[in-house]
């Protein structure tokens, strides 16, 4: 089933940069608007457009989320002339963005992960016990396959051999997933880790989204190129 999408124009003129925003589990696309994410995007003064992609839980369960993103969103965007594509995601959407970037690294210019789901706590604990994601080695057997996959993907972005594609991590300090985020955070450049008061909910996510759009190297209305 093709991914339903909603496109939101940027604040100024034609854009060659696209931000693809993936919602969290059980989150409707309209909720992203009612909670202020689209208003914040337009107020950020970016020379970029936004696409909300309705990648709901069913696409993850049947493991089609990466293929559907590529066929229904990314490939058409390239055909329309977008030269730079950033992926943003909330919770489960953060995982989806990470999975896509791992399979199609050449298609992604940056990642904005808000409270991403990174698997079960025991996997993050094992990563921490081995000295962080740069030193961690995936186990031969696991009860948390998606967590092992997520941390394996993350290894691309840490350590001396890290790819140049920037990955931003943003989370509420009281988030129930914060313990896993705190395992990842020290392995990233400090300027790419953002925190806010609050838990796994909109009061933390709204200011984090605003700060991500302000700090990420995205093209601005006053600039001609990113």
C-alpha positions in Angstrom: 0.0 0.0 0.0 1.5 3.3 -1.0 2.4 5.8 1.7 -0.1 8.7 2.1 1.7 12.0 2.2 1.0 15.7 2.8 3.3 18.3 1.4 3.9 21.7 3.2 5.7 24.5 1.3 8.6 26.3 2.9 8.8 29.9 3.8 10.3 31.3 0.7 10.5 30.6 -3.0 11.4 27.4 -4.9 13.4 24.9 -2.8 15.8 22.1 -3.7 15.8 20.7 -0.1 13.1 18.5 1.3 12.5 17.4 4.9 10.6 14.1 5.2 8.9 13.9 8.6 7.8 10.5 9.9 5.3 10.4 12.8 5.4 8.3 15.9 3.3 5.2 16.6 -0.4 5.9 16.5 0.2 9.5 15.4 -2.0 11.0 12.7 -0.5 13.4 10.1 -3.0 16.1 11.2 -1.7 15.8 14.7 1.7 17.1 13.5 -0.2 20.2 12.4 -2.4 20.7 15.4 0.6 20.3 17.7 2.4 23.2 15.9 5.1 21.3 14.0 4.0 22.8 10.6 3.6 26.3 12.0 7.1 26.0 13.5 8.5 24.7 10.2 7.1 27.7 8.3 8.3 30.1 10.9 11.9 28.7 10.8 12.6 30.6 7.6 13.9 27.7 5.6 14.4 27.4 1.9 13.0 23.9 2.1 9.8 22.0 1.7 8.3 19.4 4.1 6.6 16.2 3.4 4.6 14.4 6.2 4.6 10.6 5.3 2.0 8.5 7.0 4.4 5.6 7.9 2.2 3.9 10.4 2.9 0.7 12.4 1.7 -1.6 9.7 4.6 -0.6 7.4 7.0 -1.6 10.2 5.3 -4.9 11.0 5.5 -6.1 7.4 9.0 -4.6 7.0 8.0 -2.5 4.0 8.6 0.9 5.5 12.0 1.4 3.8 10.8 0.3 0.4 7.6 2.4 0.6 9.6 5.5 1.6 11.9 5.0 -1.3 9.3 4.3 -3.9 6.5 6.7 -2.7 8.5 9.6 -1.3 12.2 9.8 -2.0 12.3 8.7 -5.6 9.5 11.0 -6.6 11.1 13.8 -4.8 14.3 13.3 -6.7 12.3 13.2 -9.9 10.8 16.6 -8.9 14.2 18.1 -8.6 15.0 18.0 -4.9 18.8 17.7 -4.6 19.0 17.5 -0.8 16.8 15.3 1.4 16.7 15.3 5.2 14.8 12.7 7.3 13.1 13.6 10.5 11.2 11.3 12.8 9.5 11.1 16.2 9.8 8.0 18.3 9.0 5.1 15.9 9.4 7.6 13.0 13.0 8.2 14.2 13.6 4.5 13.9 12.1 4.5 10.4 14.4 7.4 9.4 17.4 5.6 10.7 16.5 2.3 8.9 16.0 4.1 5.6 19.3 6.0 5.9 21.1 2.7 6.6 19.8 1.1 3.4 20.0 4.2 1.2 22.8 6.4 2.6 23.4 8.1 -0.7 19.9 9.5 -0.6 20.1 11.2 2.8 21.8 14.5 3.7 20.9 14.5 7.4 18.8 13.0 10.2 16.8 14.8 12.8 15.8 12.2 15.4 13.3 13.2 18.1 13.0 10.7 21.0 13.8 7.8 18.6 12.8 4.3 19.5 16.1 2.3 19.6 15.0 -1.1 20.9 14.7 -2.6 24.3 16.6 -1.3 27.4 18.7 -4.5 27.6 20.3 -3.8 24.2 21.2 -0.2 25.1 22.6 -1.5 28.4 24.8 -4.0 26.5 26.0 -1.2 24.3 26.9 0.9 27.3 28.6 -2.0 29.0 30.9 -2.5 26.0 32.0 1.1 26.0 29.4 2.7 23.7 28.1 2.2 20.1 31.6 2.5 18.6 32.9 -0.5 20.5 29.8 -2.6 20.8 29.6 -5.8 18.8 26.1 -7.2 17.9 25.3 -10.5 19.7 24.9 -13.7 17.7 21.5 -14.3 19.3 19.0 -11.7 20.6 15.4 -11.3 21.7 15.5 -7.7 20.5 16.2 -7.9 16.8 15.0 -4.4 16.0 17.2 -2.9 18.8 20.3 -4.7 17.5 19.4 -3.5 14.0 19.0 0.1 15.3 22.3 0.2 17.1 24.1 -1.5 14.2 22.7 1.3 12.0 23.9 3.9 14.5 27.5 2.7 14.3 27.7 4.4 10.9 27.5 7.8 12.7 30.0 7.4 15.5 33.7 7.1 16.0 36.7 8.2 13.9 35.2 6.6 10.7 31.8 8.2 11.1 30.1 9.2 7.9 29.8 13.0 7.2 26.0 12.8 7.1 24.9 14.7 10.3 22.7 12.9 12.8 20.9 15.0 15.4 19.5 13.5 18.6 16.8 15.3 20.6 14.9 14.0 23.6 13.1 15.0 26.8 15.2 14.5 29.9 12.2 12.7 31.6 11.4 10.6 28.5 10.9 6.9 29.3 13.3 6.2 26.4 15.9 8.6 27.7 18.1 5.9 29.2 18.7 4.6 25.6 19.3 8.1 24.3 21.9 8.7 27.0 23.9 5.8 25.7 24.0 7.2 22.2 24.5 10.9 23.2 28.2 10.8 24.3 29.1 9.2 21.0 27.8 12.2 19.0 29.2 15.7 18.7 27.8 17.6 21.6 26.3 20.3 19.4 24.1 17.6 17.8 22.5 16.5 21.0 19.5 18.5 22.2 17.5 18.0 25.4 14.4 19.7 26.9 12.4 19.3 30.0 9.5 16.8 29.7 8.8 13.2 28.7 7.8 11.2 25.6 5.2 13.8 24.5 4.5 17.0 22.7 5.6 19.5 25.5 9.2 18.3 25.0 8.9 17.6 21.3 7.7 21.0 20.2 10.7 23.1 21.5 13.1 20.4 20.4 11.7 20.5 16.8 12.1 24.3 16.8 15.7 24.1 18.0 16.5 21.3 15.5 15.3 23.4 12.6 17.3 26.4 13.9 20.6 24.5 14.5 20.7 22.0 11.6 22.7 23.2 8.5 19.5 23.7 6.4 19.2 26.4 3.7 17.7 29.7 4.9 15.6 32.1 3.1 18.4 34.6 3.0 20.8 32.1 1.4 20.9 30.8 -2.2 22.4 27.4 -1.3 22.5 25.1 1.8 
